[in-house]
Amino acid sequence: MLKVKAFEFNPFGEKTYVVYDPDSRQCAIVDPGMENDSETAVLDRWITENKLSVKYLIATHLHIDHVWGVPHIKEHYGMSLTAHPLDNSLGAMIDQQARMFGQRRSPGNIKAETEANDNDRLKLGDNSLEIKHVPGHSPGGIVLYAPESGFVIGGDTLFKGSIGRTDLPGGDMTVFLDSLRSRLLTLPDSTIVYPGHGPATTIGDERHNNPWLKHLQD
């Protein structure tokens, strides 16, 4: 089974995840949000200490708080960025995103170099991450579902008691609610959700307690 290590980085309290196979020591870095050198050192040190080999660099979407560390991961580990191509328009306006949120530092334009398309599977050892396209928070938003391990890396789709915002460029509430209904509410209740911000939860907890999801089930 795959294991997950969570880090919290940058002024937005973004969650960066390292998903790894304890047998092969292969890992995927998901949403590297390291905004400065000290945050970058924390991630690099943990990967080194745990003797992991980075196989994938993945972004669930291309908002600045989830991609600040992409240039470092690409250079330091020799990775290409795996993301959905529909978010490339957001990646091309990273400098504008930085100004929008009053941030002085920008990673520059970010682009999906390896496409992450719906139903693609990424292998880590004998386990896999299934890509699900979940548009609405952004046009190319994805989640990473590990069926054998019972979790989903949710990006900014589903939070404990809430859902992602749709008032940023590329957001669409109607599309987003349909995505939540068809892509996340279809997962088993026991599925652990590792969100892009805040604490982990489960599909079952959110199905029964999240007012946004209750609305979808009426």
C-alpha positions as CSV (number, residue, x, y, z in Angstrom):
1,M,0.0,0.0,0.0
2,L,1.1,3.6,-0.7
3,K,1.9,5.9,2.1
4,V,1.4,9.7,2.3
5,K,3.5,12.4,3.9
6,A,2.0,15.9,4.3
7,F,3.8,19.2,4.5
8,E,2.2,22.6,5.0
9,F,3.9,25.4,3.1
10,N,3.7,29.1,2.0
11,P,1.5,32.0,3.2
12,F,-1.7,30.1,2.1
13,G,-1.1,27.1,4.3
14,E,-1.0,24.8,1.2
15,K,-0.6,21.1,1.6
16,T,2.2,19.5,-0.4
17,Y,2.2,15.7,-0.4
18,V,4.8,13.0,-1.0
19,V,3.1,9.8,-2.0
20,Y,5.4,6.8,-1.8
21,D,5.7,3.1,-2.1
22,P,7.6,1.8,0.9
23,D,8.9,-1.3,-0.9
24,S,10.3,0.2,-4.1
25,R,10.9,3.6,-2.4
26,Q,9.5,5.4,-5.5
27,C,7.5,8.5,-4.8
28,A,5.4,11.3,-6.4
29,I,5.7,14.9,-5.2
30,V,2.2,16.4,-5.5
31,D,1.6,20.2,-5.5
32,P,5.0,21.5,-4.4
33,G,4.1,24.7,-2.6
34,M,7.5,25.6,-1.2
35,E,7.8,29.4,-1.3
36,N,11.3,29.8,0.1
37,D,14.6,28.1,0.6
38,S,13.9,26.9,4.1
39,E,10.6,25.2,3.0
40,T,12.4,23.6,0.1
41,A,15.1,22.3,2.4
42,V,12.5,20.7,4.7
43,L,11.1,18.7,1.7
44,D,14.5,17.8,0.2
45,R,15.8,16.6,3.6
46,W,12.8,14.4,4.2
47,I,13.1,12.7,0.8
48,T,16.8,12.2,1.3
49,E,16.4,10.8,4.8
50,N,13.8,8.3,3.7
51,K,15.9,7.2,0.7
52,L,13.1,7.9,-1.8
53,S,13.5,8.1,-5.6
54,V,11.3,10.8,-7.2
55,K,9.4,9.3,-10.1
56,Y,6.7,12.0,-10.7
57,L,6.1,15.7,-10.2
58,I,2.3,16.3,-10.2
59,A,0.1,19.4,-9.9
60,T,-3.6,19.0,-9.1
61,H,-4.1,22.4,-10.7
62,L,-2.0,25.4,-11.6
63,H,-2.8,28.0,-9.0
64,I,0.3,29.7,-7.6
65,D,0.1,28.3,-4.1
66,H,0.3,24.7,-5.5
67,V,3.2,25.3,-7.9
68,W,5.7,27.7,-6.2
69,G,8.2,24.8,-5.8
70,V,7.8,23.4,-9.3
71,P,11.0,25.0,-10.7
72,H,13.1,23.6,-7.9
73,I,11.7,20.0,-8.2
74,K,12.2,20.1,-12.0
75,E,15.8,21.2,-11.7
76,H,16.9,19.3,-8.5
77,Y,15.2,16.0,-9.4
78,G,15.2,16.2,-13.2
79,M,11.4,15.9,-13.4
80,S,8.8,17.1,-16.0
81,L,5.6,18.5,-14.6
82,T,2.5,16.2,-14.9
83,A,-0.7,18.3,-15.0
84,H,-3.9,18.6,-17.0
85,P,-3.4,20.7,-20.2
86,L,-6.6,22.6,-19.6
87,D,-4.9,24.5,-16.8
88,N,-2.0,25.8,-19.0
89,S,-3.9,29.1,-19.3
90,L,-3.6,29.5,-15.6
91,G,0.0,28.5,-15.6
92,A,0.7,31.2,-18.2
93,M,-0.6,33.9,-15.8
94,I,1.3,33.0,-12.6
95,D,2.9,36.4,-12.4
96,Q,-0.6,37.9,-12.5
97,Q,-1.7,35.5,-9.8
98,A,1.1,36.6,-7.6
99,R,0.1,40.2,-8.0
100,M,-3.5,39.4,-7.3
101,F,-2.6,37.9,-3.9
102,G,0.0,40.6,-3.1
103,Q,3.0,38.2,-3.4
104,R,6.3,39.5,-4.6
105,R,7.8,36.1,-5.5
106,S,6.6,34.2,-8.6
107,P,7.9,30.9,-10.0
108,G,7.2,32.2,-13.5
109,N,5.1,30.5,-16.2
110,I,4.2,26.9,-15.4
111,K,3.1,24.4,-18.0
112,A,2.0,20.8,-18.1
113,E,4.8,19.1,-19.8
114,T,3.4,15.6,-19.3
115,E,-0.4,15.5,-19.7
116,A,-2.5,14.1,-16.9
117,N,-5.7,13.0,-18.5
118,D,-8.8,11.4,-17.1
119,N,-8.4,7.7,-16.1
120,D,-4.6,7.7,-16.7
121,R,-2.7,5.6,-14.1
122,L,0.7,6.4,-12.6
123,K,2.6,3.5,-11.2
124,L,4.6,3.6,-8.0
125,G,6.0,0.1,-7.4
126,D,3.1,-2.3,-7.6
127,N,0.6,0.4,-6.7
128,S,-1.1,3.0,-8.8
129,L,-2.6,6.5,-8.7
130,E,-5.6,7.0,-10.9
131,I,-6.1,10.4,-12.4
132,K,-9.7,11.8,-12.2
133,H,-10.4,15.1,-14.0
134,V,-12.5,17.2,-11.6
135,P,-13.0,20.6,-13.3
136,G,-14.7,23.5,-11.7
137,H,-12.2,25.0,-9.2
138,S,-10.0,25.3,-12.3
139,P,-10.6,24.0,-15.9
140,G,-7.9,21.3,-15.6
141,G,-8.3,20.3,-11.9
142,I,-7.5,16.7,-11.1
143,V,-7.5,14.4,-8.1
144,L,-5.3,11.4,-7.6
145,Y,-7.1,8.3,-6.4
146,A,-5.3,5.3,-4.9
147,P,-8.0,2.6,-4.9
148,E,-5.8,-0.1,-3.4
149,S,-4.6,2.2,-0.6
150,G,-7.9,3.9,0.1
151,F,-7.2,7.6,-0.3
152,V,-7.5,10.5,-2.7
153,I,-5.2,13.5,-3.0
154,G,-7.9,16.1,-3.6
155,G,-6.2,19.4,-4.3
156,D,-8.7,22.2,-3.9
157,T,-11.8,20.2,-4.6
158,L,-13.1,18.9,-1.2
159,F,-12.2,20.2,2.3
160,K,-13.4,19.2,5.7
161,G,-16.9,20.9,5.8
162,S,-16.4,22.9,2.6
163,I,-15.4,22.8,-1.0
164,G,-13.0,24.7,-3.2
165,R,-13.8,28.3,-4.4
166,T,-14.9,29.1,-7.9
167,D,-14.5,32.8,-7.9
168,L,-10.9,32.7,-9.3
169,P,-10.0,32.7,-13.0
170,G,-11.2,29.5,-14.7
171,G,-13.7,28.6,-11.9
172,D,-17.3,27.5,-12.7
173,M,-19.7,26.5,-9.8
174,T,-22.1,24.6,-12.0
175,V,-19.3,22.4,-13.5
176,F,-17.7,22.0,-10.1
177,L,-20.8,20.7,-8.3
178,D,-21.3,18.2,-11.1
179,S,-17.7,17.1,-10.7
180,L,-18.1,16.6,-7.0
181,R,-21.3,14.6,-7.6
182,S,-19.9,12.4,-10.3
183,R,-16.2,12.0,-9.4
184,L,-15.9,12.2,-5.6
185,L,-19.3,11.1,-4.2
186,T,-18.9,7.9,-6.2
187,L,-15.8,6.9,-4.1
188,P,-16.2,4.6,-1.0
189,D,-17.1,6.3,2.2
190,S,-13.9,5.0,3.8
191,T,-11.8,6.8,1.3
192,I,-9.4,9.3,3.1
193,V,-9.3,12.7,1.5
194,Y,-6.0,14.6,1.7
195,P,-7.0,18.2,0.7
196,G,-5.0,21.1,-0.6
197,H,-5.6,23.0,2.6
198,G,-6.6,21.9,6.1
199,P,-7.0,18.6,7.8
200,A,-7.7,15.2,6.2
201,T,-11.2,13.8,6.2
202,T,-13.1,11.0,4.6
203,I,-15.7,10.8,1.8
204,G,-18.2,9.3,4.3
205,D,-17.7,12.2,6.8
206,E,-18.2,14.8,4.1
207,R,-21.1,12.9,2.5
208,H,-23.0,13.1,5.8
209,N,-21.8,16.4,7.3
210,N,-20.6,18.7,4.5
211,P,-23.5,21.0,3.6
212,W,-22.4,21.4,0.0
213,L,-22.4,17.6,-0.5
214,K,-25.7,17.2,1.3
215,H,-27.2,19.6,-1.2
216,L,-25.9,17.5,-4.1
217,Q,-27.6,14.4,-2.6
218,D,-31.1,15.9,-2.2
